[in-house]
Amino acid sequence: MESSIFDRAQSIMTNRRTTAESQNEMRIAEINARLPQVREVNDALINTGRELIRIISEGRNGINVEDKIEQLRQYNLSAQAMLRELLKQNGYPSDYLDVHYTCPKCSDTGYYNGRFCDCFKKLCGKLATDELNKSANLALSNFDTFSLSYYKGDDYFTMKRILEFTIQYAETFTPDSGSIFMFGETGLGKTHLSLAAANRILEKGYSVIYDSAINILRKIEKEHFSREHSSEMIDLVISADLLILDDLGTEYETPFYNATIYNIINTRLNSCKPSIISTNLDFGGIKQRYDGRVVSRIVAAYTCLEFKGEDIRLQIKKDNLK
């Protein structure tokens, strides 16, 4: 993991923890001022720590420490129950004086049971994904700017159904959604619709990796053959909530790239993670270019959308020349 991403994630975790504890101190100050009886109970709870130290010290002189600690624990539980009841009686949530961390599991430290907490790993993945998507120009395309006016006859109805399907997919997306295979000639809107879907799904808070096949494969190759033999990029591609692989088939044809494409498709399907793949190749072209298992997996598990029509970019160019 890049040190800059790791450091940013740690800084965010520290800010979360500091904010939660600062807000808790403000709530304590508020309650102490408004409800003196709650403050008395709170003070008693604070003093239990000092009492524990005293009990342990007395244990060295033959006093039964376990019995004393159990008495103190029961007292603590009773005091906590009384405190929560007092808060409820005065119109506050019973947990109003608890520290409300973003991640209760690790208390916003980023570590749990001596390992990185899941929340910290997810944060690092989100930061890495955001960094990766900076070059994807995601803001350039959305569903509102996709015009059906460039499609004629039966192609219009085909593309209308594809547009409606993609909008519905993005609006109802979950990490358990199915995968989509967009194929057809160049300039028919595959990139536009996949970018629009990426935008909408990112807005919902999911992690999305969007890039061309060649860019992703180059990054995986660079890490794989580096001195450190890193797997950060392939791990990110495989673990993202949604992978959008654009322009499949434009990359150089090498055994490493072909094997990596199959690995990505197969691993994400086995993990029930959705992907959107777009390509100018038809099924025959995919079968000729890649291992037959790639076509088999796509046909069996993806919703296949064939884009129809005439190259929109050429139509726009002709219009501009008139």
Contacts in CASP RR format, 6 or more apart in sequence:
PFRMAT RR
TARGET T0000
AUTHOR 0000-0000-0000
METHOD contacts of the structure
MODEL  1
MESSIFDRAQSIMTNRRTTAESQNEMRIAEINARLPQVREVNDALINTGR
ELIRIISEGRNGINVEDKIEQLRQYNLSAQAMLRELLKQNGYPSDYLDVH
YTCPKCSDTGYYNGRFCDCFKKLCGKLATDELNKSANLALSNFDTFSLSY
YKGDDYFTMKRILEFTIQYAETFTPDSGSIFMFGETGLGKTHLSLAAANR
ILEKGYSVIYDSAINILRKIEKEHFSREHSSEMIDLVISADLLILDDLGT
EYETPFYNATIYNIINTRLNSCKPSIISTNLDFGGIKQRYDGRVVSRIVA
AYTCLEFKGEDIRLQIKKDNLK
1 124 0 8 1.000
1 128 0 8 1.000
1 232 0 8 1.000
2 128 0 8 1.000
2 232 0 8 1.000
5 124 0 8 1.000
5 125 0 8 1.000
5 127 0 8 1.000
5 128 0 8 1.000
5 131 0 8 1.000
6 124 0 8 1.000
8 127 0 8 1.000
9 120 0 8 1.000
9 123 0 8 1.000
9 124 0 8 1.000
9 127 0 8 1.000
12 123 0 8 1.000
13 108 0 8 1.000
13 109 0 8 1.000
13 110 0 8 1.000
13 120 0 8 1.000
13 123 0 8 1.000
16 101 0 8 1.000
16 102 0 8 1.000
16 103 0 8 1.000
16 108 0 8 1.000
17 101 0 8 1.000
17 107 0 8 1.000
17 108 0 8 1.000
17 109 0 8 1.000
20 99 0 8 1.000
20 100 0 8 1.000
20 101 0 8 1.000
20 102 0 8 1.000
20 108 0 8 1.000
21 99 0 8 1.000
23 100 0 8 1.000
24 97 0 8 1.000
24 98 0 8 1.000
24 99 0 8 1.000
24 100 0 8 1.000
27 96 0 8 1.000
27 97 0 8 1.000
28 42 0 8 1.000
28 97 0 8 1.000
31 38 0 8 1.000
31 39 0 8 1.000
31 42 0 8 1.000
31 87 0 8 1.000
31 92 0 8 1.000
31 96 0 8 1.000
31 97 0 8 1.000
32 38 0 8 1.000
32 39 0 8 1.000
32 42 0 8 1.000
34 90 0 8 1.000
35 86 0 8 1.000
35 90 0 8 1.000
37 86 0 8 1.000
38 83 0 8 1.000
38 86 0 8 1.000
38 87 0 8 1.000
38 90 0 8 1.000
38 97 0 8 1.000
41 79 0 8 1.000
41 82 0 8 1.000
41 83 0 8 1.000
41 86 0 8 1.000
42 83 0 8 1.000
42 97 0 8 1.000
44 79 0 8 1.000
45 76 0 8 1.000
45 79 0 8 1.000
45 80 0 8 1.000
45 83 0 8 1.000
48 72 0 8 1.000
48 75 0 8 1.000
48 76 0 8 1.000
48 79 0 8 1.000
51 72 0 8 1.000
52 69 0 8 1.000
52 72 0 8 1.000
55 63 0 8 1.000
55 65 0 8 1.000
55 68 0 8 1.000
55 69 0 8 1.000
55 72 0 8 1.000
56 65 0 8 1.000
58 65 0 8 1.000
58 68 0 8 1.000
59 65 0 8 1.000
59 68 0 8 1.000
83 97 0 8 1.000
84 94 0 8 1.000
84 95 0 8 1.000
85 94 0 8 1.000
87 93 0 8 1.000
87 94 0 8 1.000
87 96 0 8 1.000
87 97 0 8 1.000
88 94 0 8 1.000
99 107 0 8 1.000
101 107 0 8 1.000
101 108 0 8 1.000
102 108 0 8 1.000
102 119 0 8 1.000
103 110 0 8 1.000
103 117 0 8 1.000
103 119 0 8 1.000
105 112 0 8 1.000
105 117 0 8 1.000
105 118 0 8 1.000
105 119 0 8 1.000
106 112 0 8 1.000
106 117 0 8 1.000
106 119 0 8 1.000
106 120 0 8 1.000
109 117 0 8 1.000
110 116 0 8 1.000
110 117 0 8 1.000
110 119 0 8 1.000
110 120 0 8 1.000
111 117 0 8 1.000
111 120 0 8 1.000
112 118 0 8 1.000
122 207 0 8 1.000
125 207 0 8 1.000
125 236 0 8 1.000
125 239 0 8 1.000
126 207 0 8 1.000
128 232 0 8 1.000
128 236 0 8 1.000
129 207 0 8 1.000
129 208 0 8 1.000
129 209 0 8 1.000
129 236 0 8 1.000
129 240 0 8 1.000
132 209 0 8 1.000
132 211 0 8 1.000
132 236 0 8 1.000
133 198 0 8 1.000
133 202 0 8 1.000
133 208 0 8 1.000
133 209 0 8 1.000
133 210 0 8 1.000
133 211 0 8 1.000
135 211 0 8 1.000
135 215 0 8 1.000
136 195 0 8 1.000
136 198 0 8 1.000
136 210 0 8 1.000
136 211 0 8 1.000
137 195 0 8 1.000
138 195 0 8 1.000
138 198 0 8 1.000
138 199 0 8 1.000
138 202 0 8 1.000
138 210 0 8 1.000
139 199 0 8 1.000
140 195 0 8 1.000
141 191 0 8 1.000
141 192 0 8 1.000
141 193 0 8 1.000
141 195 0 8 1.000
141 196 0 8 1.000
141 199 0 8 1.000
142 195 0 8 1.000
142 196 0 8 1.000
142 199 0 8 1.000
142 200 0 8 1.000
143 163 0 8 1.000
143 166 0 8 1.000
143 167 0 8 1.000
143 170 0 8 1.000
143 193 0 8 1.000
143 196 0 8 1.000
143 200 0 8 1.000
145 192 0 8 1.000
145 196 0 8 1.000
146 163 0 8 1.000
146 189 0 8 1.000
146 192 0 8 1.000
146 193 0 8 1.000
146 196 0 8 1.000
148 156 0 8 1.000
148 159 0 8 1.000
148 160 0 8 1.000
148 163 0 8 1.000
150 309 0 8 1.000
150 310 0 8 1.000
150 312 0 8 1.000
150 315 0 8 1.000
151 158 0 8 1.000
151 159 0 8 1.000
151 160 0 8 1.000
151 308 0 8 1.000
151 309 0 8 1.000
152 309 0 8 1.000
152 310 0 8 1.000
154 308 0 8 1.000
155 308 0 8 1.000
155 309 0 8 1.000
158 306 0 8 1.000
158 307 0 8 1.000
158 308 0 8 1.000
159 188 0 8 1.000
159 307 0 8 1.000
159 308 0 8 1.000
159 309 0 8 1.000
162 193 0 8 1.000
162 305 0 8 1.000
162 307 0 8 1.000
163 193 0 8 1.000
165 303 0 8 1.000
165 305 0 8 1.000
166 180 0 8 1.000
166 193 0 8 1.000
166 196 0 8 1.000
166 197 0 8 1.000
166 305 0 8 1.000
169 177 0 8 1.000
169 180 0 8 1.000
169 197 0 8 1.000
170 196 0 8 1.000
170 197 0 8 1.000
170 200 0 8 1.000
170 201 0 8 1.000
171 200 0 8 1.000
173 197 0 8 1.000
173 200 0 8 1.000
173 201 0 8 1.000
173 204 0 8 1.000
173 206 0 8 1.000
173 242 0 8 1.000
173 274 0 8 1.000
175 206 0 8 1.000
175 241 0 8 1.000
175 242 0 8 1.000
175 273 0 8 1.000
175 274 0 8 1.000
176 272 0 8 1.000
176 274 0 8 1.000
177 242 0 8 1.000
177 274 0 8 1.000
178 274 0 8 1.000
178 301 0 8 1.000
178 302 0 8 1.000
178 303 0 8 1.000
179 268 0 8 1.000
179 269 0 8 1.000
179 274 0 8 1.000
179 275 0 8 1.000
179 276 0 8 1.000
179 277 0 8 1.000
179 301 0 8 1.000
179 302 0 8 1.000
179 303 0 8 1.000
180 274 0 8 1.000
180 275 0 8 1.000
180 276 0 8 1.000
180 277 0 8 1.000
180 302 0 8 1.000
180 303 0 8 1.000
180 305 0 8 1.000
181 276 0 8 1.000
181 277 0 8 1.000
181 279 0 8 1.000
181 298 0 8 1.000
181 302 0 8 1.000
181 303 0 8 1.000
181 304 0 8 1.000
181 305 0 8 1.000
182 190 0 8 1.000
182 193 0 8 1.000
182 194 0 8 1.000
182 276 0 8 1.000
182 277 0 8 1.000
182 278 0 8 1.000
182 279 0 8 1.000
182 305 0 8 1.000
182 307 0 8 1.000
183 190 0 8 1.000
183 278 0 8 1.000
183 279 0 8 1.000
183 280 0 8 1.000
183 281 0 8 1.000
183 282 0 8 1.000
183 283 0 8 1.000
183 304 0 8 1.000
183 305 0 8 1.000
183 306 0 8 1.000
183 307 0 8 1.000
184 190 0 8 1.000
184 279 0 8 1.000
184 280 0 8 1.000
184 282 0 8 1.000
184 306 0 8 1.000
184 307 0 8 1.000
184 308 0 8 1.000
185 280 0 8 1.000
185 307 0 8 1.000
185 309 0 8 1.000
185 311 0 8 1.000
186 280 0 8 1.000
186 311 0 8 1.000
187 311 0 8 1.000
187 312 0 8 1.000
187 313 0 8 1.000
187 314 0 8 1.000
188 307 0 8 1.000
188 308 0 8 1.000
188 309 0 8 1.000
188 311 0 8 1.000
188 312 0 8 1.000
189 307 0 8 1.000
189 312 0 8 1.000
190 246 0 8 1.000
190 278 0 8 1.000
190 279 0 8 1.000
190 307 0 8 1.000
191 246 0 8 1.000
191 247 0 8 1.000
191 278 0 8 1.000
194 210 0 8 1.000
194 244 0 8 1.000
194 246 0 8 1.000
194 276 0 8 1.000
194 278 0 8 1.000
195 210 0 8 1.000
197 244 0 8 1.000
197 276 0 8 1.000
198 208 0 8 1.000
198 210 0 8 1.000
198 242 0 8 1.000
198 244 0 8 1.000
201 208 0 8 1.000
201 241 0 8 1.000
201 242 0 8 1.000
202 208 0 8 1.000
206 241 0 8 1.000
206 242 0 8 1.000
207 240 0 8 1.000
207 241 0 8 1.000
207 242 0 8 1.000
208 240 0 8 1.000
208 241 0 8 1.000
208 242 0 8 1.000
208 243 0 8 1.000
208 244 0 8 1.000
209 216 0 8 1.000
209 236 0 8 1.000
209 237 0 8 1.000
209 240 0 8 1.000
209 242 0 8 1.000
209 243 0 8 1.000
209 244 0 8 1.000
210 244 0 8 1.000
210 246 0 8 1.000
211 244 0 8 1.000
211 245 0 8 1.000
211 246 0 8 1.000
212 245 0 8 1.000
212 246 0 8 1.000
212 247 0 8 1.000
212 250 0 8 1.000
213 245 0 8 1.000
213 246 0 8 1.000
213 247 0 8 1.000
213 248 0 8 1.000
213 249 0 8 1.000
213 250 0 8 1.000
213 251 0 8 1.000
213 261 0 8 1.000
214 247 0 8 1.000
214 250 0 8 1.000
214 251 0 8 1.000
214 252 0 8 1.000
216 233 0 8 1.000
216 237 0 8 1.000
216 245 0 8 1.000
217 251 0 8 1.000
217 257 0 8 1.000
217 260 0 8 1.000
217 261 0 8 1.000
219 233 0 8 1.000
220 233 0 8 1.000
220 234 0 8 1.000
220 237 0 8 1.000
220 260 0 8 1.000
221 256 0 8 1.000
221 257 0 8 1.000
221 260 0 8 1.000
223 229 0 8 1.000
223 230 0 8 1.000
223 231 0 8 1.000
223 232 0 8 1.000
223 233 0 8 1.000
223 234 0 8 1.000
224 230 0 8 1.000
224 231 0 8 1.000
224 234 0 8 1.000
224 256 0 8 1.000
234 260 0 8 1.000
234 263 0 8 1.000
234 264 0 8 1.000
237 243 0 8 1.000
237 264 0 8 1.000
238 264 0 8 1.000
238 267 0 8 1.000
238 268 0 8 1.000
238 271 0 8 1.000
238 273 0 8 1.000
239 273 0 8 1.000
240 273 0 8 1.000
241 273 0 8 1.000
241 274 0 8 1.000
242 273 0 8 1.000
242 274 0 8 1.000
242 275 0 8 1.000
242 276 0 8 1.000
243 264 0 8 1.000
243 268 0 8 1.000
243 273 0 8 1.000
243 274 0 8 1.000
243 275 0 8 1.000
243 276 0 8 1.000
244 275 0 8 1.000
244 276 0 8 1.000
244 277 0 8 1.000
244 278 0 8 1.000
245 264 0 8 1.000
245 275 0 8 1.000
245 276 0 8 1.000
245 277 0 8 1.000
245 278 0 8 1.000
246 278 0 8 1.000
247 278 0 8 1.000
247 279 0 8 1.000
247 280 0 8 1.000
248 261 0 8 1.000
248 277 0 8 1.000
248 278 0 8 1.000
248 279 0 8 1.000
248 281 0 8 1.000
248 286 0 8 1.000
249 279 0 8 1.000
249 280 0 8 1.000
249 281 0 8 1.000
249 289 0 8 1.000
250 280 0 8 1.000
251 257 0 8 1.000
253 289 0 8 1.000
258 289 0 8 1.000
258 290 0 8 1.000
258 291 0 8 1.000
259 291 0 8 1.000
261 290 0 8 1.000
261 294 0 8 1.000
262 290 0 8 1.000
262 291 0 8 1.000
262 293 0 8 1.000
262 294 0 8 1.000
262 297 0 8 1.000
264 275 0 8 1.000
265 275 0 8 1.000
265 277 0 8 1.000
265 294 0 8 1.000
265 297 0 8 1.000
265 298 0 8 1.000
266 293 0 8 1.000
266 297 0 8 1.000
268 274 0 8 1.000
268 275 0 8 1.000
269 297 0 8 1.000
269 301 0 8 1.000
275 302 0 8 1.000
277 298 0 8 1.000
277 302 0 8 1.000
279 286 0 8 1.000
281 289 0 8 1.000
283 295 0 8 1.000
283 299 0 8 1.000
284 295 0 8 1.000
286 294 0 8 1.000
286 295 0 8 1.000
286 298 0 8 1.000
287 294 0 8 1.000
287 295 0 8 1.000
298 304 0 8 1.000
END
